[in-house]
Amino acid sequence: MASEAEAQSSFIRVAVNNLEEEKYLAWINLQEYSEYFLLLEKIRRYKPYTLGRETEKVLALAEPAMESSQRIFTELDVSDFDFGTLEHDGEKTQLTHGNFSFFLQQKNRNLRAQAFSQYYRVYHAHRHAIACALSQSAVKDSINARIRGFSSCREACLFSDRIPESFYDNLLGAVSRSISPLKKYFSFRKKSLGLDKLFFYDTYVPLVSSVKHYLPYEEAVKICVKACAVFGDEYCRTLEKGLLCGWVDRYERPGKMNGAYSGGCYDSPPYILLNYRADDIGSLYTLMHEAGHSMHTWYAVRHQPFQYYRYSIFEAEVASTCNEILLTDYLLKNSPQADLRLFVLNKEIDEIRATFYRQTMFAEFEHIIHMTSDRNDPLTLDFMTEQYRKILYKYFENTIEICENLSLEYLRIPHFYSAFYVYKYVTGIISAIDIATRLIAGERGAVQKYLAFLKLGGSCYPLESLQTAGTDLNSDRLVENAARYFAQCVEKFSALLNCK
């Protein structure tokens, strides 16, 4: 239905871009069009890349077929793959996407290694098919960019947010220059665990004594609301009511999509898909993360007309990650157990590592495979695996053992089927760290600026909307601050652990 609607309305872009410049400028300056100025400007920017009416209609109708690689991967990954069972607490437990991270956090190293091995054994067995799906997805992106006249897939993907390609290169370069704190952290982790060799399955297990955690969903909601107190009564009342009264599909079940997301539309409440586990503190953070997305949507809907309520993914990750940092701050300040505070700080370090550094790795890999596709060079399993292995050595050399299974990690990342998506996690976390630290410090006007940012929705371009929140992404300072914040967290954790 969406594809058909897109096809039927595709003439709008063609009509707007076929207007003579003089007539277009005269029309958009009329009072009755003022509410649609940015919408029309966004369409008009695509004039050099807009094709004829019939061609646009054909491309819209062909979109479902063009997305087949992603759908095939999703069906394999969600419906067909069986990761087997694991012996845990005297019972056999089915290994799933939902509990994979849970098993990697277990103190029993043999259990961690077994979970890692079983999980990746499935991807190894299907490596040729998944590599084919990924390569064809990249080819599809290159074809679409070439049809419209973009110089590359990356240029086409960054264009809608008005992000220059130099911004992407500068971001990856700035993070690459900040790898040292990551390697120091892994060396510290290996020493703390008393290991001769550190494997990837050793990088998520908490470095503190196991903390008993059992938090029913309703109690998790209460904590999330308290952690958001800085935003005021309206935010907190809305959040609590939504999370308890219908926004959330809470628990994992057979056939349900793994992971989590926040969705919805203009005339409906936000919708959150979760796979909540009361015995996994990660589920509390996931709830807080998705709540950030949903409250962003709630504010945007109430302060913007339909054409501007939908904010970009670039902006979305700021709200969700900011919420997570506020949750960490709340737990560190309000948890009576010293072990729990250490556990939460440990988790904060690992979350930043997984987003700030790991997503940059993904962004670097994604750029390589799309450049290769743009050149019409073949994207084979061997080529992609070798490229990913090189990136692993760049970030992990002399700290983590690079095994064959880890070199296949890229095969399980669904975001690679949405071209140039993952770098937005990096911009999201460096922006969130900047905003959240100012909120926690009680900086004058920080709350008002942040709520003003949420209310903007998609009414301006991402870099401009973040400036409303007081964050300038054009400066390398944000990457440097994020790396410094990560290093400070590691130093603080190390000191607390040694004093314990």
MARTORFI-893501 format. One line per 3 residues: number of its first residue (from 1); for each residue y negated, z negated, x of C-alpha. Coordinates in steps of 0.25 Angstrom, whole numbers, padded with zeros to 4 digits. Example, Ala and Ser with C-alpha at 12.3 -4.5 7.8 and 13.67 -1.06 7.14 Angstrom:
residues 2
1	0018/-0031/0049 ~ 0004/-0029/0055 $
***
This chain:
residues 500
1	0000/0000/0000 ~ -0010/-0003/0011 ~ -0006/0010/0018 $
4	-0009/0018/0005 ~ -0022/0010/0003 ~ -0026/0014/0017 $
7	-0023/0028/0015 ~ -0031/0029/0002 ~ -0043/0022/0008 $
10	-0042/0030/0021 ~ -0053/0039/0016 ~ -0064/0028/0017 $
13	-0064/0028/0033 ~ -0064/0043/0033 ~ -0075/0044/0023 $
16	-0084/0034/0030 ~ -0082/0040/0044 ~ -0085/0054/0038 $
19	-0099/0050/0034 ~ -0110/0056/0042 ~ -0117/0045/0051 $
22	-0130/0046/0044 ~ -0124/0044/0030 ~ -0115/0033/0035 $
25	-0126/0025/0041 ~ -0135/0027/0028 ~ -0123/0022/0019 $
28	-0119/0009/0027 ~ -0134/0005/0028 ~ -0134/0005/0012 $
31	-0134/-0009/0006 ~ -0122/-0007/-0002 ~ -0114/-0004/0010 $
34	-0119/-0016/0018 ~ -0106/-0024/0015 ~ -0097/-0013/0021 $
37	-0106/-0010/0033 ~ -0095/-0015/0044 ~ -0084/-0010/0036 $
40	-0090/0004/0036 ~ -0094/0002/0051 ~ -0079/-0001/0054 $
43	-0075/0012/0047 ~ -0086/0020/0054 ~ -0082/0015/0068 $
46	-0069/0023/0066 ~ -0076/0036/0063 ~ -0071/0042/0076 $
49	-0057/0038/0073 ~ -0056/0041/0058 ~ -0048/0054/0054 $
52	-0049/0063/0042 ~ -0046/0057/0028 ~ -0032/0063/0027 $
55	-0028/0059/0041 ~ -0033/0045/0038 ~ -0024/0045/0026 $
58	-0012/0050/0033 ~ -0014/0039/0044 ~ -0015/0028/0033 $
61	-0002/0033/0026 ~ 0005/0033/0039 ~ 0002/0019/0043 $
64	0015/0013/0038 ~ 0023/0022/0046 ~ 0014/0020/0059 $
67	0017/0005/0057 ~ 0032/0006/0057 ~ 0034/0001/0071 $
70	0028/-0012/0067 ~ 0036/-0014/0054 ~ 0049/-0010/0062 $
73	0046/-0021/0072 ~ 0043/-0031/0061 ~ 0055/-0029/0054 $
76	0064/-0030/0066 ~ 0056/-0043/0071 ~ 0056/-0050/0057 $
79	0068/-0045/0049 ~ 0079/-0040/0059 ~ 0078/-0048/0072 $
82	0088/-0060/0072 ~ 0085/-0070/0084 ~ 0097/-0078/0082 $
85	0098/-0093/0081 ~ 0096/-0105/0090 ~ 0102/-0119/0091 $
88	0091/-0129/0088 ~ 0092/-0143/0085 ~ 0107/-0142/0082 $
91	0104/-0130/0072 ~ 0104/-0115/0073 ~ 0090/-0109/0071 $
94	0087/-0095/0068 ~ 0078/-0090/0079 ~ 0066/-0083/0073 $
97	0052/-0078/0076 ~ 0047/-0090/0069 ~ 0054/-0100/0077 $
100	0055/-0093/0091 ~ 0042/-0100/0096 ~ 0048/-0113/0091 $
103	0060/-0111/0100 ~ 0052/-0108/0112 ~ 0045/-0121/0110 $
106	0058/-0129/0111 ~ 0061/-0138/0123 ~ 0075/-0133/0125 $
109	0073/-0122/0135 ~ 0087/-0116/0132 ~ 0083/-0115/0117 $
112	0070/-0108/0121 ~ 0077/-0098/0130 ~ 0087/-0095/0119 $
115	0077/-0093/0109 ~ 0069/-0084/0118 ~ 0081/-0076/0122 $
118	0087/-0074/0108 ~ 0073/-0070/0102 ~ 0071/-0060/0113 $
121	0085/-0055/0113 ~ 0082/-0048/0099 ~ 0070/-0041/0105 $
124	0078/-0036/0117 ~ 0088/-0031/0108 ~ 0078/-0023/0100 $
127	0069/-0020/0111 ~ 0070/-0005/0110 ~ 0067/-0004/0095 $
130	0055/-0014/0096 ~ 0049/-0007/0108 ~ 0050/0006/0101 $
133	0043/0000/0089 ~ 0032/-0006/0098 ~ 0030/0007/0105 $
136	0029/0015/0093 ~ 0019/0005/0087 ~ 0010/0008/0100 $
139	0012/0023/0098 ~ 0007/0022/0084 ~ -0005/0015/0088 $
142	-0008/0025/0099 ~ -0006/0036/0089 ~ -0015/0030/0079 $
145	-0026/0028/0089 ~ -0025/0042/0094 ~ -0025/0048/0080 $
148	-0039/0041/0078 ~ -0044/0045/0091 ~ -0044/0032/0099 $
151	-0042/0032/0113 ~ -0031/0021/0113 ~ -0024/0012/0103 $
154	-0032/0000/0109 ~ -0045/0007/0106 ~ -0040/0010/0091 $
157	-0036/-0005/0089 ~ -0048/-0012/0095 ~ -0058/-0002/0088 $
160	-0057/-0009/0074 ~ -0062/-0022/0080 ~ -0072/-0015/0089 $
163	-0066/-0021/0101 ~ -0068/-0013/0114 ~ -0056/-0010/0122 $
166	-0063/-0016/0134 ~ -0062/-0029/0126 ~ -0047/-0029/0126 $
169	-0046/-0026/0141 ~ -0056/-0037/0144 ~ -0048/-0047/0136 $
172	-0035/-0044/0142 ~ -0041/-0044/0156 ~ -0048/-0057/0154 $
175	-0035/-0064/0149 ~ -0027/-0058/0161 ~ -0037/-0064/0170 $
178	-0034/-0078/0164 ~ -0019/-0078/0165 ~ -0019/-0089/0176 $
181	-0020/-0101/0166 ~ -0008/-0095/0159 ~ 0001/-0094/0172 $
184	-0004/-0109/0175 ~ 0001/-0113/0161 ~ 0015/-0107/0163 $
187	0016/-0113/0177 ~ 0012/-0127/0170 ~ 0022/-0124/0159 $
190	0034/-0121/0168 ~ 0031/-0133/0177 ~ 0030/-0142/0164 $
193	0043/-0137/0159 ~ 0050/-0139/0172 ~ 0055/-0125/0173 $
196	0058/-0116/0185 ~ 0055/-0104/0177 ~ 0047/-0102/0164 $
199	0052/-0092/0154 ~ 0044/-0088/0141 ~ 0052/-0097/0132 $
202	0047/-0109/0140 ~ 0032/-0105/0137 ~ 0031/-0111/0123 $
205	0039/-0124/0124 ~ 0029/-0136/0124 ~ 0027/-0143/0137 $
208	0027/-0156/0130 ~ 0038/-0165/0124 ~ 0042/-0159/0111 $
211	0033/-0163/0099 ~ 0040/-0166/0086 ~ 0032/-0157/0076 $
214	0035/-0155/0061 ~ 0023/-0151/0053 ~ 0025/-0147/0038 $
217	0016/-0135/0034 ~ 0007/-0144/0026 ~ 0004/-0153/0037 $
220	0001/-0141/0046 ~ -0009/-0137/0036 ~ -0016/-0150/0037 $
223	-0017/-0150/0052 ~ -0022/-0135/0052 ~ -0033/-0140/0042 $
226	-0037/-0152/0050 ~ -0038/-0143/0063 ~ -0048/-0134/0056 $
229	-0057/-0145/0051 ~ -0068/-0140/0060 ~ -0070/-0128/0051 $
232	-0074/-0137/0039 ~ -0069/-0140/0025 ~ -0069/-0126/0019 $
235	-0060/-0121/0030 ~ -0050/-0132/0029 ~ -0049/-0133/0014 $
238	-0046/-0119/0013 ~ -0036/-0119/0024 ~ -0028/-0131/0019 $
241	-0028/-0125/0005 ~ -0023/-0111/0010 ~ -0013/-0116/0019 $
244	-0006/-0125/0009 ~ -0008/-0117/-0004 ~ -0003/-0103/-0002 $
247	-0009/-0096/0010 ~ 0004/-0098/0019 ~ 0018/-0093/0019 $
250	0023/-0104/0027 ~ 0038/-0104/0032 ~ 0047/-0095/0039 $
253	0058/-0088/0031 ~ 0068/-0077/0033 ~ 0062/-0063/0033 $
256	0048/-0068/0034 ~ 0039/-0063/0045 ~ 0038/-0071/0057 $
259	0025/-0077/0063 ~ 0012/-0079/0054 ~ 0000/-0072/0049 $
262	-0012/-0074/0040 ~ -0015/-0063/0030 ~ -0021/-0061/0016 $
265	-0031/-0052/0010 ~ -0045/-0053/0004 ~ -0042/-0058/-0010 $
268	-0030/-0067/-0006 ~ -0029/-0080/0001 ~ -0025/-0079/0016 $
271	-0010/-0078/0018 ~ -0002/-0085/0030 ~ 0012/-0081/0034 $
274	0018/-0093/0042 ~ 0032/-0097/0047 ~ 0028/-0111/0048 $
277	0038/-0121/0055 ~ 0035/-0136/0053 ~ 0042/-0139/0067 $
280	0034/-0129/0075 ~ 0019/-0133/0078 ~ 0017/-0118/0081 $
283	0017/-0116/0066 ~ 0006/-0126/0064 ~ -0002/-0117/0074 $
286	0002/-0104/0066 ~ -0003/-0110/0053 ~ -0016/-0114/0059 $
289	-0017/-0100/0066 ~ -0015/-0092/0052 ~ -0024/-0102/0045 $
292	-0035/-0097/0054 ~ -0032/-0083/0050 ~ -0032/-0087/0035 $
295	-0045/-0095/0036 ~ -0052/-0083/0043 ~ -0047/-0074/0031 $
298	-0052/-0085/0021 ~ -0066/-0085/0027 ~ -0067/-0070/0029 $
301	-0063/-0067/0014 ~ -0074/-0077/0009 ~ -0085/-0072/0017 $
304	-0082/-0057/0018 ~ -0081/-0045/0009 ~ -0067/-0039/0008 $
307	-0071/-0028/0019 ~ -0074/-0039/0029 ~ -0064/-0050/0027 $
310	-0053/-0045/0036 ~ -0056/-0050/0050 ~ -0049/-0043/0062 $
313	-0037/-0048/0069 ~ -0046/-0050/0081 ~ -0054/-0061/0073 $
316	-0042/-0067/0066 ~ -0035/-0073/0078 ~ -0048/-0081/0081 $
319	-0047/-0089/0068 ~ -0032/-0092/0070 ~ -0032/-0096/0084 $
322	-0045/-0104/0083 ~ -0037/-0112/0072 ~ -0025/-0114/0082 $
325	-0035/-0120/0093 ~ -0041/-0129/0082 ~ -0027/-0134/0078 $
328	-0024/-0137/0093 ~ -0036/-0145/0094 ~ -0033/-0153/0082 $
331	-0019/-0156/0086 ~ -0024/-0160/0100 ~ -0034/-0170/0094 $
334	-0026/-0175/0082 ~ -0012/-0176/0087 ~ -0008/-0191/0090 $
337	0004/-0186/0099 ~ 0001/-0183/0113 ~ 0013/-0174/0114 $
340	0008/-0166/0102 ~ -0005/-0164/0108 ~ 0001/-0159/0121 $
343	0010/-0150/0112 ~ -0002/-0144/0105 ~ -0009/-0142/0118 $
346	0003/-0135/0124 ~ 0004/-0126/0111 ~ -0011/-0123/0113 $
349	-0009/-0118/0127 ~ 0003/-0110/0123 ~ -0004/-0104/0111 $
352	-0016/-0099/0119 ~ -0006/-0094/0130 ~ 0001/-0086/0119 $
355	-0011/-0080/0113 ~ -0021/-0079/0124 ~ -0012/-0074/0135 $
358	0000/-0069/0128 ~ -0007/-0060/0118 ~ -0015/-0055/0129 $
361	-0002/-0051/0136 ~ 0002/-0044/0123 ~ -0012/-0037/0122 $
364	-0010/-0032/0136 ~ 0004/-0026/0133 ~ -0001/-0020/0120 $
367	-0012/-0013/0127 ~ -0002/-0007/0137 ~ 0008/-0002/0127 $
370	-0004/0005/0119 ~ -0010/0011/0131 ~ 0004/0017/0134 $
373	0006/0022/0120 ~ -0008/0028/0120 ~ -0004/0036/0133 $
376	0008/0041/0125 ~ 0017/0034/0136 ~ 0030/0029/0130 $
379	0031/0014/0126 ~ 0045/0011/0130 ~ 0052/-0003/0130 $
382	0053/-0003/0145 ~ 0038/0000/0147 ~ 0033/-0010/0137 $
385	0043/-0021/0142 ~ 0038/-0018/0156 ~ 0023/-0019/0152 $
388	0025/-0032/0145 ~ 0033/-0038/0157 ~ 0021/-0034/0166 $
391	0012/-0042/0157 ~ 0021/-0054/0156 ~ 0021/-0054/0172 $
394	0006/-0053/0172 ~ 0004/-0066/0163 ~ 0017/-0074/0166 $
397	0021/-0070/0181 ~ 0026/-0082/0189 ~ 0025/-0091/0177 $
400	0035/-0085/0166 ~ 0048/-0078/0169 ~ 0047/-0064/0163 $
403	0061/-0062/0157 ~ 0066/-0049/0150 ~ 0064/-0055/0136 $
406	0050/-0059/0138 ~ 0047/-0044/0142 ~ 0051/-0040/0128 $
409	0041/-0050/0122 ~ 0032/-0038/0117 ~ 0043/-0033/0108 $
412	0042/-0045/0099 ~ 0026/-0045/0097 ~ 0023/-0039/0083 $
415	0008/-0038/0086 ~ 0010/-0027/0096 ~ 0012/-0018/0083 $
418	-0002/-0021/0080 ~ -0010/-0014/0091 ~ -0020/-0023/0099 $
421	-0018/-0035/0091 ~ -0014/-0045/0101 ~ -0027/-0046/0109 $
424	-0034/-0052/0097 ~ -0025/-0064/0099 ~ -0032/-0066/0112 $
427	-0046/-0063/0107 ~ -0042/-0073/0096 ~ -0038/-0084/0105 $
430	-0050/-0083/0115 ~ -0059/-0083/0103 ~ -0052/-0094/0096 $
433	-0052/-0103/0108 ~ -0067/-0100/0110 ~ -0070/-0104/0095 $
436	-0061/-0116/0094 ~ -0065/-0123/0106 ~ -0080/-0122/0101 $
439	-0075/-0127/0087 ~ -0068/-0139/0094 ~ -0079/-0142/0102 $
442	-0088/-0143/0090 ~ -0098/-0132/0095 ~ -0109/-0131/0085 $
445	-0108/-0119/0076 ~ -0094/-0116/0080 ~ -0088/-0118/0066 $
448	-0098/-0110/0059 ~ -0097/-0099/0069 ~ -0082/-0099/0067 $
451	-0082/-0099/0052 ~ -0092/-0088/0052 ~ -0082/-0080/0060 $
454	-0071/-0082/0050 ~ -0080/-0078/0039 ~ -0084/-0065/0045 $
457	-0070/-0059/0042 ~ -0071/-0044/0047 ~ -0085/-0042/0045 $
460	-0088/-0039/0059 ~ -0081/-0035/0072 ~ -0072/-0046/0079 $
463	-0080/-0048/0091 ~ -0093/-0050/0083 ~ -0086/-0059/0073 $
466	-0081/-0068/0084 ~ -0095/-0069/0090 ~ -0099/-0075/0076 $
469	-0089/-0086/0080 ~ -0096/-0088/0094 ~ -0085/-0080/0102 $
472	-0088/-0068/0111 ~ -0075/-0061/0114 ~ -0083/-0051/0123 $
475	-0083/-0062/0134 ~ -0072/-0065/0144 ~ -0076/-0080/0142 $
478	-0067/-0081/0130 ~ -0054/-0077/0138 ~ -0059/-0086/0149 $
481	-0061/-0098/0140 ~ -0047/-0096/0133 ~ -0040/-0096/0147 $
484	-0048/-0108/0151 ~ -0044/-0115/0138 ~ -0030/-0112/0140 $
487	-0030/-0117/0154 ~ -0037/-0130/0149 ~ -0027/-0132/0139 $
490	-0016/-0131/0150 ~ -0023/-0140/0159 ~ -0025/-0150/0147 $
493	-0011/-0149/0143 ~ -0006/-0151/0157 ~ -0014/-0164/0159 $
496	-0010/-0170/0146 ~ 0005/-0167/0149 ~ 0004/-0173/0163 $
499	-0002/-0185/0157 ~ 0008/-0187/0147 $
***
